[in-house]
Amino acid sequence: MFRQFRHCLVVTCGGSNEREVLTTREAAELLNLTRHTLEQYRWKGIGPKFLKLGHRVRYRESDLWAWVGQPLVRTSAGRMSRQVQ
């Protein structure tokens, strides 16, 4: 079941387990990224996990924080990058 809650969607998974899901814009703001950067990360497969609800992309806040907590690795070019699992 879906219901609108302020500017984000709340997904109810039977009972009272509610998880807030954010739009790309809201997730980018939370991560201090531009929307374009987050979209590019998603396209390249290096961004946080996301949900597809029809044609809409949504992010669970817990997935965003899990992605932020991933270890950084140094690339062969000497740049820091997120480890892709």
N, C-alpha and C positions, 0 to 999 in steps of 0.2 A: 504494500500500500504506500502511496506517495502523498505527501501533503506539503504545501508551501509554508516555509517558516522564515520570515523576514526575507532575506535575499538568497537563501539557500534552500535546498531540498532536504527533507528528512525522510529517510527510508526506514519503515517499520518492518522488521523481520519477525513477525509473529510475536505476540506478547509485547513486552515493553522495551525490547532491545532496539533502541533508536541510534542510528549513526548519521552524523551530519555529512552530507556530500556537498562539495563546493564546485562552482563553475571554474573554468580555466582562469578567468580574470581574478576571482577570489583566491584561488590557489596560488596564482602568481604573486598577488599582493602579500599573502601570508609568507611566501618564500622569499620575498623581496627580489623577484625576478620580473622581467617584462612578460606580457602575455605571449609575445612572439617567441621569446627564448623558451618558455615552457612548451609551446607548440612544437618548436624545433627539437627539443629534447624528446618529446613524445614521438615525433616522426622518425628520429634517429634510433629510438629504442633505448635511450639512456636516462629517461626521466622516471618519475614515480609511477607506480601502478595507477591505472585509471579505469573507469567504468564507461561503457557505452550504453546509454539509455535511448534507444532509437538512434537518431543521428546526433544526439547530444553527448558530449564528453563531460564526465564528472569525476571528482577526486574525493576519496575519503580522507579526512584529516589524519587519521592514524597512518595511512599509507604515505602521506607527505612527510610526516615526522620520521617514519621508518627509513625513507629514502635519504633524508637529511643525515640520519645517523650512520649511513653506510660509510665504510672506510674509503679514504682517498688513496689513489695509487699514482705513482709517477710514471708517465708514459716514456717511451724510448726517446721522445723529443725533449724530455725534461719538463713537460707541463704536468700539472696535477689534474687528475681526472677521477671520476667516480668509477668504482669497480662494477662492472656489469656481470650479473650472475646468470 
